[in-house]
């Protein structure tokens, strides 16, 4: 195939350098035809598209025929029209395939040039698509790789529509951007030298096996989730450089765990009964609160030590949360250092949470920049100590009083009760969904939470939280 392409390219060079022949003189023996887009493609034909061709109607390229879109040529599948290719469809460098209707690839498709699918389009791949060096893909419509496979060895690919990779997707190098919804299916590999980014408005879901090879770049600025019973093989090295990154944590989601968060307000807790209930997979324990005034400095929660020991003795994984009263960045830093000193002798396997929600900040005119800066410095201190930091607040506080773009490196615990899902569009790892839960071993109401990553396993795997 590579030799044939070089022959074709050489013949075209003669055509475009001044020859008056419509096709290369040798092409007659290769059965050349130019398709008009309005008559059915014939058997045993090779079609060369050198000019814009518009597809009006529904047509099939037979398995015995091939179609090459040459430099300067374009194939435009209009809205309401469809083209099914059972033979080879090749978009050469300088050629383009523009899809506003339906394109079904049942044979092979090779892209050296441009494949652009608009938001009215629908692409179904049952064969194999190879995207070669310098190719450019922009997929805005519905794209489904059913029994087919996607292999990309370079170029630029932009997934901005709804794309499902049901079978095999292989991304050896090049740039890939997700702005729409992308679903990884059976087997996907992001290989060395590949730069793969899920943009802020993008959403990617892994329902199969996703492998990240050594030295690849995998960025998550939008939303990444794991479906149930998936596999993520992460060969990026070293682990220490990325274990605290949001991108890495997102790759380990896919579970739904039940949790509680407790403080002095619950009084004495029978942790053995809590464990025996089978209702609690993890707990977040109030460790401390910030400085109230000169007479009430930063201090631990009066039940922290009792609760931490009770959870540990009954094998309930737990994290801690600190209720912030800091008035400036330096006080926030001191609060973080206090928390670190408080928890060092405990097996804290879940995050160390910065709880910033007090209405005092709003009533006293604190700016989004000031509150964000205090949150950042607290989380930085926790992270520098080797613990997983986390930001907690209710959904509207996160939306209106914190700059979440500046805090995008830290996992979020969002509070929004009595709703089917929180009103928060960015990734979150814990959700506080009720303030009136009931759990054996706890007198009265207790907060209930959902967790979407097993932090106990995660911190152990990556040697975090001094474990």
KEVEX-79464 format. One record per residue (C-alpha): x, y, z. Coordinates in steps of 0.5 Angstrom, whole numbers, padded with zeros to 4 digits, always signed. Example, Ala and Ser with C-alpha at 12.3 -4.5 7.8 and 13.67 -1.06 7.14 Angstrom:
<rs>
+0025-0009+0016 +0027-0002+0014 
</rs>
This chain:
<rs>
+0000+0000+0000 +0006+0005+0002 +0009+0004-0005 +0002+0005-0009 +0001+0011-0005 +0008+0014-0007 +0007+0012-0014 +0000+0016-0014 +0003+0022-0011 +0009+0022-0016 +0003+0022-0021 -0001+0028-0018 +0006+0032-0018 +0006+0031-0025 -0001+0033-0026 -0001+0039-0021 +0006+0042-0024 +0003+0043-0031 +0001+0037-0034 -0006+0038-0038 -0008+0030-0037 -0014+0030-0032 -0011+0023-0029 -0004+0020-0029 -0003+0016-0036 -0001+0010-0032 -0008+0010-0028 -0012+0007-0033 -0009+0000-0032 -0011+0002-0025 -0018+0002-0026 -0019+0010-0025 -0026+0013-0024 -0028+0020-0021 -0035+0019-0017 -0040+0024-0018 -0044+0023-0011 -0050+0022-0014 -0050+0015-0018 -0048+0008-0014 -0041+0007-0014 -0039+0000-0018 -0036-0006-0017 -0028-0007-0018 -0027+0000-0019 -0022+0005-0016 -0024+0012-0015 -0020+0018-0014 -0023+0025-0012 -0019+0031-0014 -0025+0036-0013 -0031+0037-0008 -0036+0032-0009 -0042+0032-0005 -0046+0026-0003 -0054+0027-0004 -0057+0020-0003 -0055+0014+0000 -0050+0010-0003 -0045+0004-0001 -0038+0003-0004 -0037-0004-0005 -0032-0009-0002 -0028-0010-0008 -0028-0002-0010 -0023+0003-0006 -0024+0011-0006 -0018+0016-0005 -0019+0023-0003 -0013+0026-0006 -0010+0033-0005 -0015+0039-0006 -0021+0034-0007 -0026+0033-0002 -0032+0028+0000 -0038+0032+0003 -0043+0027+0006 -0049+0032+0007 -0054+0032+0012 -0060+0027+0011 -0055+0023+0006 -0051+0017+0008 -0045+0013+0005 -0043+0006+0007 -0036+0004+0005 -0034-0003+0005 -0028-0002+0001 -0022+0002+0003 -0023+0010+0004 -0017+0014+0004 -0017+0021+0006 -0010+0023+0003 -0006+0029+0006 -0009+0035+0003 -0016+0032+0002 -0022+0032+0007 -0028+0028+0008 -0033+0033+0011 -0039+0029+0014 -0046+0032+0016 -0050+0026+0015 -0048+0019+0016 -0042+0015+0015 -0041+0008+0016 -0035+0005+0015 -0035-0003+0015 -0028-0004+0011 -0022+0000+0013 -0021+0008+0013 -0014+0011+0013 -0014+0019+0014 -0008+0023+0012 -0011+0029+0011 -0018+0032+0015 -0024+0028+0017 -0029+0033+0020 -0036+0031+0023 -0041+0036+0025 -0046+0036+0030 -0051+0033+0025 -0047+0028+0023 -0047+0020+0025 -0041+0016+0024 -0041+0008+0025 -0034+0004+0025 -0035-0003+0024 -0028-0004+0021 -0021-0001+0022 -0019+0007+0022 -0012+0009+0022 -0010+0016+0023 -0003+0017+0020 +0002+0023+0022 -0001+0030+0020 -0008+0028+0020 -0013+0032+0023 -0020+0029+0026 -0025+0034+0029 -0031+0030+0031 -0037+0034+0033 -0043+0029+0032 -0045+0022+0034 -0039+0017+0033 -0039+0010+0035 -0033+0005+0034 -0037-0001+0035 -0034-0007+0032 -0028-0003+0029 -0022+0000+0032 -0019+0006+0032 -0011+0007+0031 -0008+0014+0031 +0000+0015+0030 +0000+0022+0030 -0003+0028+0028 -0009+0032+0032 -0016+0029+0034 -0021+0033+0037 -0027+0029+0040 -0032+0035+0041 -0039+0031+0040 -0041+0024+0043 -0036+0019+0042 -0036+0011+0044 -0030+0007+0043 -0033+0000+0044 -0028-0004+0041 -0020-0002+0041 -0017+0005+0041 -0010+0006+0040 -0007+0013+0041 +0001+0012+0040 +0003+0019+0039 +0000+0026+0037 -0005+0030+0041 -0012+0029+0043 -0017+0033+0046 -0024+0032+0049 -0029+0037+0049 -0035+0033+0048 -0037+0026+0051 -0032+0020+0050 -0033+0013+0052 -0027+0008+0053 -0030+0001+0051 -0027-0006+0051 -0019-0004+0050 -0016+0003+0050 -0008+0005+0050 -0005+0012+0051 +0002+0010+0049 +0008+0014+0050 +0009+0021+0047 +0002+0022+0047 -0001+0028+0049 -0009+0027+0051 -0013+0032+0055 -0020+0032+0057 -0022+0039+0057 -0026+0043+0062 -0032+0042+0058 -0030+0035+0056 -0033+0028+0060 -0029+0022+0059 -0032+0015+0062 -0028+0009+0062 -0032+0002+0061 -0027-0002+0059 -0019-0003+0060 -0015+0004+0060 -0008+0003+0059 -0003+0009+0060 +0004+0008+0058 +0010+0011+0061 +0012+0018+0059 +0005+0019+0056 +0001+0025+0058 -0006+0025+0061 -0009+0031+0063 -0016+0032+0066 -0019+0039+0066 -0026+0037+0066 -0029+0030+0068 -0027+0023+0068 -0030+0017+0071 -0030+0010+0071 -0036+0005+0070 -0036-0001+0074 -0032-0007+0074 -0026-0003+0069 -0019-0004+0069 -0014+0002+0069 -0007+0000+0068 -0002+0006+0069 +0005+0005+0067 +0007+0012+0068 +0013+0013+0072 +0015+0015+0078 +0009+0014+0082 +0011+0019+0087 +0010+0025+0082 +0003+0024+0080 +0000+0020+0086 -0003+0027+0089 -0005+0029+0082 -0013+0030+0081 -0012+0026+0074 -0009+0020+0078 -0014+0020+0083 -0020+0020+0078 -0017+0014+0074 -0018+0010+0081 -0026+0012+0081 -0031+0007+0079 -0034+0005+0086 -0039+0008+0091 -0038+0007+0098 -0042+0009+0104 -0039+0014+0109 -0041+0018+0115 -0038+0024+0118 -0038+0026+0125 -0036+0031+0131 -0037+0032+0138 -0044+0033+0136 -0045+0026+0136 -0043+0025+0143 -0040+0018+0145 -0040+0013+0139 -0040+0005+0139 -0036+0004+0134 -0036-0003+0134 -0044-0003+0133 -0043+0002+0127 -0038-0003+0124 -0042-0009+0125 -0048-0005+0122 -0045-0006+0115 -0047+0001+0113 -0041+0004+0114 -0035+0004+0109 -0031+0010+0111 -0032+0016+0116 -0029+0023+0116 -0028+0025+0123 -0028+0032+0125 -0020+0033+0128 -0020+0041+0130 -0023+0048+0129 -0019+0054+0127 -0018+0060+0132 -0024+0064+0134 -0020+0069+0138 -0014+0071+0143 -0018+0067+0148 -0020+0061+0144 -0014+0059+0139 -0014+0053+0134 -0016+0046+0138 -0018+0039+0137 -0025+0037+0137 -0026+0034+0144 -0028+0027+0141 -0023+0027+0136 -0018+0022+0139 -0024+0018+0142 -0027+0017+0135 -0020+0016+0131 -0018+0010+0136 -0025+0007+0136 -0025+0007+0128 -0018+0004+0128 -0020-0001+0133 -0026-0003+0129 -0022-0003+0122 -0026+0003+0119 -0022+0007+0114 -0022+0014+0116 -0020+0021+0114 -0021+0028+0118 -0024+0035+0117 -0022+0041+0120 -0027+0047+0121 -0024+0053+0118 -0024+0060+0122 -0018+0063+0119 -0018+0070+0118 -0012+0071+0113 -0007+0066+0109 -0002+0066+0115 -0007+0063+0120 -0010+0058+0115 -0002+0056+0114 -0002+0055+0122 -0009+0051+0122 -0006+0046+0117 +0001+0045+0121 -0004+0044+0127 -0008+0039+0124 -0001+0035+0121 +0001+0035+0128 -0005+0032+0131 -0006+0026+0126 +0001+0024+0125 +0000+0018+0130 -0006+0016+0127 -0007+0011+0121 -0011+0017+0117 -0013+0013+0110 -0018+0018+0107 -0016+0026+0106 -0015+0031+0110 -0021+0036+0109 -0021+0044+0109 -0028+0045+0111 -0029+0053+0109 -0037+0054+0109 -0038+0059+0115 -0043+0065+0114 -0038+0070+0118 -0034+0070+0111 -0040+0072+0107 -0042+0077+0112 -0035+0080+0113 -0034+0082+0106 -0029+0077+0104 -0027+0076+0097 -0027+0070+0093 -0019+0071+0092 -0018+0072+0099 -0022+0065+0101 -0019+0062+0095 -0012+0064+0097 -0013+0061+0104 -0016+0054+0102 -0010+0054+0097 -0005+0055+0103 -0008+0050+0107 -0008+0045+0102 -0001+0046+0100 +0001+0045+0107 -0003+0038+0107 +0000+0036+0101 +0007+0038+0102 +0007+0033+0109 +0005+0027+0104 -0003+0027+0106 -0008+0028+0101 -0012+0035+0102 -0019+0036+0100 -0024+0042+0100 -0031+0041+0103 -0036+0046+0102 -0044+0046+0100 -0045+0047+0093 -0047+0054+0092 -0041+0056+0097 -0036+0053+0092 -0039+0056+0086 -0040+0063+0088 -0034+0064+0094 -0028+0060+0091 -0025+0060+0085 -0025+0053+0083 -0020+0054+0077 -0015+0056+0082 -0017+0050+0086 -0017+0045+0081 -0011+0041+0083 -0015+0039+0089 -0021+0033+0090 -0027+0036+0093 -0032+0034+0098 -0039+0037+0096 -0045+0038+0101 -0052+0038+0098 -0057+0035+0101 -0064+0032+0099 -0063+0032+0092 -0061+0026+0087 -0055+0029+0085 -0051+0035+0088 -0051+0042+0084 -0044+0042+0082 -0041+0041+0075 -0034+0039+0077 -0031+0033+0079 -0032+0031+0086 -0030+0025+0090 -0035+0025+0096 -0042+0028+0097 -0045+0029+0103 -0052+0028+0101 -0056+0028+0108 -0056+0031+0115 -0061+0026+0118 -0058+0019+0117 -0059+0014+0122 -0054+0009+0124 -0053+0003+0129 -0048+0006+0135 -0050+0013+0134 -0055+0017+0138 -0059+0022+0134 -0058+0024+0127 -0051+0023+0123 -0049+0026+0116 -0049+0021+0111 -0044+0021+0105 -0042+0017+0098 -0035+0016+0096 -0033+0015+0089 -0026+0012+0090 -0023+0008+0095 -0018+0012+0099 -0016+0007+0104 -0013+0003+0098 -0011+0009+0094 -0007+0012+0100 -0004+0005+0101 -0002+0004+0094 +0002+0010+0093 +0005+0011+0100 +0001+0017+0102 -0001+0020+0109 +0005+0017+0112 +0002+0010+0111 
</rs>
